[in-house]
């Protein structure tokens, strides 16, 4: 077949898949919204919110829902598409016409990568905005918790020659309390002073301490001062993104990357944020893995209903493995990159191995030939 014919076939498959993806997205979004509504309706009613506020909450959350369910939707849509092509004997006709299985793999993988890029951009722009607004409505209007009341507890970081321990801080008000600062000599790295303060006003260029007690480690003499200014440049807002536990959903990748750099320079542990950053990309490109899974399922069985059931099961398993990998990356059990991509790597290897097996008859014959002596021995 000519390149032009491949182009016509590709456009036909893309249009067919786009229709099925949109249909599955509508169905999946409706189920998600109904489930979320039934789960939260009591909270909305008890908070006294009107219909307008409720509709606004779900409207701004819609981009988040779409970006979350898109990988599963893409898998189901592609399984249905390939199942219908097999049922109508179109796959058989295309193969008889010279379209090899490797062509389908190349086409749908490239097509899925395009969807992955769309999902990544959509989730980091509209998805981040929608999640931020939905979180604000939930906290301020439903839970009656204002963002400026957020307190950060048990923080520590390094800033130049200082190691700072903060019992409690307020990022919105730029205030901290219960502060202990360890000052080291820049050359010998010897502990010089231990500075304790009851409170502080944090700014980008310095911290203004109040109720200060200074202990000189060389003479072991302490002195008290009403106030002191130290050249600390770390702002509490960077820690607020981590402490809220919402950095993975409320920060786009470019801001998350900047926050990681700032916290790394201060000596903080950024494994969790690095895992979150890599998981953004891995979740988006899981759509390409779903394309491999759909092709592998269709190569194993052309029963549409069986493949749909297996696809749903694989979605939950893949998400479970992805969650385990991310958790392992958060805890430092795996490197952040490996933890975030663990689910994609395992399922891509499994599905890709199946597709390589059926696409290379020579490889299959060679492996079977080498395994035949082993089979004969086992029969004996």
C-alpha atoms as one frame of an Amber mdcrd trajectory, in Angstrom:
protein
   0.000   0.000   0.000   1.216   3.520  -0.700   1.987   6.201   1.855  -1.163
   8.022   0.781  -3.287   4.979   1.530  -1.682   4.712   4.950  -2.622   8.360
   5.505  -6.244   7.701   4.613  -6.348   4.686   6.910  -4.713   6.630   9.709
  -7.234   9.455   9.474 -10.098   6.959   9.458  -8.783   5.210  12.578  -8.108
   8.529  14.324 -11.640   9.822  13.658 -13.153   6.558  14.819 -11.063   6.552
  17.989 -11.777  10.210  18.716 -15.527   9.536  18.612 -15.190   6.583  20.986
 -12.903   8.523  23.357 -15.411  11.374  23.549 -18.253   8.940  24.199 -16.312
   7.175  26.959 -15.225  10.522  28.427 -18.830  11.664  28.691 -19.881   8.415
  30.355 -16.883   8.332  32.702 -17.253  11.979  33.655 -20.938  11.529  34.396
 -20.262   8.545  36.665 -17.448  10.414  38.427 -19.590  13.521  38.992 -22.535
  11.526  40.330 -20.262   9.617  42.711 -18.609  12.808  43.934 -21.962  14.569
  44.289 -23.474  11.801  46.428 -20.306  11.741  48.541 -20.301  15.502  49.212
 -23.959  16.530  49.056 -24.377  16.378  52.840 -21.401  18.697  53.327 -22.778
  21.184  50.794 -26.202  21.193  52.436 -24.833  21.536  55.981 -22.661  24.471
  54.841 -25.744  26.219  53.442 -24.361  26.586  49.917 -26.680  27.478  47.092
 -27.060  25.676  43.785 -24.792  28.216  42.084 -21.851  27.487  44.394 -22.319
  23.732  44.017 -22.406  24.001  40.217 -19.322  26.247  40.290 -17.433  23.682
  42.367 -18.110  20.836  39.948 -17.559  23.072  36.890 -14.047  24.066  37.978
 -13.299  20.475  38.961 -14.299  19.144  35.545 -10.819  19.629  33.937  -9.259
  17.658  36.819 -11.709  14.810  36.306 -11.041  14.702  32.564  -7.267  14.597
  33.011  -7.527  11.878  35.675  -9.749   9.466  33.773  -8.276  10.011  30.298
  -5.753   7.086  30.406  -8.440   4.592  31.425 -10.881   6.074  28.913  -8.324
   5.826  26.123  -7.695   2.143  26.912 -11.400   1.285  26.905 -12.047   3.266
  23.721  -9.174   1.585  21.888 -10.239  -1.880  23.077 -13.767  -1.204  21.781
 -12.419   0.137  18.479 -10.147  -2.830  17.858 -12.886  -5.233  18.960 -15.351
  -3.726  16.491 -12.766  -3.859  13.706 -12.141  -7.524  14.474 -15.861  -8.334
  14.675 -16.581  -6.719  11.308 -13.584  -8.540   9.786 -11.937  -5.213   8.919
  -8.734  -6.249  10.689  -8.608  -9.430   8.616  -9.188  -7.464   5.421  -6.467
  -4.946   6.291  -3.982  -7.705   7.046  -4.869  -9.419   3.778  -4.312  -6.090
   2.032  -0.758  -5.848   3.366  -1.166  -3.863   6.594   1.134  -5.561   9.095
   0.574  -5.703  12.878   3.666  -3.531  13.323   1.921  -0.747  11.383  -0.928
  -0.726  13.906   1.569  -0.636  16.777   3.462   2.313  15.281   0.311   4.228
  14.408  -1.485   3.841  17.725   1.658   4.485  19.802   2.329   7.738  17.946
  -1.362   8.626  18.207  -1.287   7.866  21.958   1.841   9.996  22.469  -0.045
  12.935  20.936  -2.877  12.298  23.406  -0.282  12.151  26.208   1.041  15.598
  25.299  -2.509  16.935  25.181  -3.257  15.447  28.603  -0.047  16.867  30.080
  -0.711  20.393  28.820  -4.396  20.253  29.739  -3.737  19.004  33.272  -0.999
  21.562  33.971  -3.040  24.563  32.803  -6.790  24.070  33.162  -6.390  21.112
  35.513  -4.184  22.999  37.982  -6.466  26.042  37.904  -9.564  23.893  38.410
  -8.020  21.952  41.287  -6.926  25.165  42.992 -10.378  26.724  42.700 -12.159
  23.541  43.786  -9.845  23.263  46.797 -10.476  26.898  47.693 -14.254  26.481
  47.496 -14.124  23.306  49.542 -11.916  24.781  52.239 -13.304  28.307  52.469
 -16.979  27.802  51.719 -17.578  24.229  52.860 -15.013  23.542  55.549 -14.791
  27.196  56.614 -10.997  26.998  56.692  -9.235  30.043  55.333  -5.915  29.546
  53.604  -4.297  32.273  55.701  -4.930  30.180  58.845  -2.678  27.400  57.611
   0.088  26.665  60.125   3.317  24.843  59.352   4.795  22.760  62.137   8.233
  21.305  62.843  10.138  22.838  59.937  13.874  22.726  59.502  16.151  23.932
  56.747  19.670  25.152  56.040  20.415  28.676  54.833  24.106  29.488  54.396
  25.916  29.028  57.719  22.626  28.598  59.599  20.501  25.553  60.341  17.020
  26.661  61.381  14.400  24.742  63.378  10.892  26.272  63.529   8.180  24.922
  65.815   5.325  26.723  64.044   5.025  29.123  61.130   2.347  30.991  59.176
   3.233  31.450  55.512   0.481  33.968  54.750   1.425  36.272  57.634   5.173
  35.661  57.308   5.429  34.847  61.003   7.166  32.071  62.917   7.442  31.046
  66.567   9.571  28.699  68.650  12.741  29.210  66.607  16.151  27.642  67.213
  19.045  28.635  64.944  22.447  26.924  64.860  25.220  29.094  63.446  28.398
  27.409  62.107  31.800  28.783  61.234  32.036  28.785  57.395  35.650  27.535
  57.381  35.894  25.026  60.215  32.181  24.084  60.210  32.306  24.362  63.996
  29.159  25.303  65.894  29.563  28.946  66.958  26.228  30.061  68.397  22.829
  28.691  69.285  20.163  31.352  68.889  16.679  30.838  70.352  13.789  33.194
  69.638  10.189  33.304  70.724   9.013  34.759  67.438  10.113  36.132  64.079
   8.876  38.107  61.105  10.185  36.412  57.962  11.127  38.401  54.890  12.883
  37.555  51.638  16.160  39.229  52.673  16.233  38.724  56.453  14.388  37.422
  59.509  13.571  39.817  62.385  13.754  37.819  65.625  12.122  38.808  68.916
  12.649  37.484  72.443  16.156  36.275  71.586  18.531  34.183  73.706  22.079
  33.688  72.362  24.370  30.910  73.616  28.079  31.237  72.758  29.439  27.692
  72.408  33.068  28.720  73.004  32.454  30.373  76.390  29.088  28.743  77.198
  27.740  32.159  78.151  24.228  33.208  77.215  22.769  36.629  76.660  19.287
  37.920  76.023  18.240  40.518  73.465  14.885  42.035  72.581  15.456  41.759
  68.868  17.937  40.572  66.243  18.127  40.491  62.457  19.704  37.528  60.652
  20.410  37.251  56.885  18.041  34.324  56.281  16.573  34.250  52.774  14.269
  31.239  52.990  10.559  32.095  52.780   7.902  29.982  54.448   5.749  30.012
  51.305   7.978  27.386  49.720   7.374  25.086  52.700   3.645  25.822  52.612
   3.411  24.098  49.227   4.934  20.980  50.763   3.181  21.008  54.105  -0.311
  21.363  52.693   0.106  18.011  50.976  -1.406  19.591  47.860   1.766  20.398
  45.930   1.104  17.496  43.588  -2.198  18.986  42.465  -1.958  22.720  43.067
   1.414  23.495  41.492   2.089  23.220  37.743   5.273  21.451  36.734   7.278
  24.639  36.112   6.494  26.042  39.575   6.983  22.653  41.182  10.425  22.396
  39.582  11.341  25.843  40.892  10.153  24.925  44.394  12.288  21.789  44.301
  15.372  23.847  43.426  14.701  26.317  46.230  14.194  23.616  48.846  17.221
  21.632  47.667  19.409  24.712  48.097  18.111  25.115  51.639  19.070  21.526
  52.475  15.527  20.158  52.667  14.488  16.680  51.616  12.848  16.963  48.196
  12.375  13.270  47.351   8.600  13.544  47.627   8.424  16.578  45.366  10.803
  15.061  42.823   8.622  11.948  42.726   5.551  14.149  42.260   7.231  15.979
  39.372   8.166  12.753  37.572   4.723  11.267  38.242   3.119  14.144  36.328
   4.927  13.036  33.182   4.527   9.317  33.821   0.768   9.619  34.366   0.346
  11.567  31.134   2.421   9.100  29.108   0.602   6.154  30.615  -1.783   6.747
  27.690   0.920   5.357  25.377   1.209   2.324  27.663  -2.568   1.895  27.445
  -2.272   1.776  23.659   0.220  -1.090  23.962  -2.086  -2.894  26.401  -5.080
  -2.573  24.072  -3.093  -3.921  21.109  -1.718  -6.773  23.212  -5.201  -7.734
  24.457  -6.625  -7.740  20.926  -3.729  -9.887  19.693  -4.488 -12.420  22.425
  -8.290 -12.479  22.031 -10.751 -10.766  19.711 -13.651 -11.253  22.139 -14.775
  -7.676  22.810 -16.533  -8.344  26.112 -13.658 -10.398  27.517 -11.172  -7.714
  26.533 -13.278  -4.993  28.155 -13.330  -6.915  31.422  -9.598  -7.518  31.280
  -8.994  -3.867  30.398 -10.920  -2.667  33.455  -8.951  -5.059  35.663  -5.648
  -3.915  34.146  -6.567  -0.269  34.756  -6.907  -0.915  38.485  -3.753  -3.034
  38.609  -1.715  -0.458  36.685  -2.960   2.344  38.919  -2.142   0.253  41.993
   1.405  -0.403  40.789   1.767   3.290  39.917   0.643   4.259  43.441   3.031
   1.771  45.047   5.907   3.118  42.955   5.099   6.728  43.833   4.866   5.835
  47.528   8.220   4.044  47.355   9.710   7.125  45.705   8.232   9.370  48.395
   9.755   7.244  51.150  13.139   7.020  49.463  12.872   3.265  48.865  13.242
   3.842  45.119  14.791   6.709  43.150  12.057   9.263  42.340  12.343   8.671
  38.594  12.076   4.883  38.935   9.243   5.064  41.471   7.164   7.409  39.334
   7.630   5.358  36.149   7.464   1.886  37.726   3.901   1.108  36.593   4.525
   2.318  33.043   7.795   0.386  32.753   6.346  -2.944  33.930   3.205  -2.795
  31.804   5.034  -1.460  28.739   7.515  -4.353  28.956   4.715  -6.910  29.331
   2.565  -5.535  26.504   5.549  -4.724  24.295   6.921  -8.224  24.757   3.634
  -9.704  23.626   3.555  -7.465  20.529   7.164  -8.271  19.634   6.349 -11.960
  19.986   3.496 -11.858  17.461   5.245  -9.416  15.112   8.378 -11.539  14.720
   7.458 -15.070  13.575  11.152 -15.955  13.291  11.723 -15.129  16.942   8.723
 -17.227  17.951   9.920 -20.208  15.892  13.453 -19.946  17.266  12.267 -19.830
  20.871   9.888 -22.730  20.320  12.664 -24.738  18.709  14.955 -24.156  21.680
  12.219 -25.014  24.165  11.223 -28.237  22.370  14.076 -30.373  23.850  13.082
 -29.163  27.315   9.461 -30.141  26.692  10.503 -33.620  25.571  12.548 -34.121
  28.716   9.623 -33.035  30.876   7.312 -35.490  29.087   9.717 -38.304  29.842
